[in-house]
Amino acid sequence: MPKTVRGHEGTQRFSASNGINSPSQLLRLMSHYVYVLESDADSEKYVGCTNNFKRRIDDHNRGKVFSTKLRKPFKLIICLKS
């Protein structure tokens, strides 16, 4: 039976049939991004991480992220991909 890894960015499955045998193998295959945003509203910085960078930045700027919804819009300062 496939095992499941859950995180705030969604659910990923791994099993011997797809060649992924452990959560650590799964994480090595997934691209992750660490990013820093600056709020145009108050000039404060926000640091986040995601495996879907474009969607996450859109979520921030549409007010769909609880911790940043009152500080939108944001501009990207830096983004690093692992």
SULHU-V511697 format. One record per run of one state. SS is the DSSP state (H for helix, E for strand, L for the rest). FROM is the first residue (numbers start at 0). TO is the last residue. Records with the same first field share a line. If there is no record, write none. Layout:
SS=FROM-TO, FROM-TO
//
This chain:
L=0-1, 7-8, 14-14, 18-21, 29-31, 39-43, 50-51, 61-67, 71-72, 81-81
E=2-6, 9-13, 32-38, 44-49, 73-80
H=15-17, 22-28, 52-60, 68-70
//
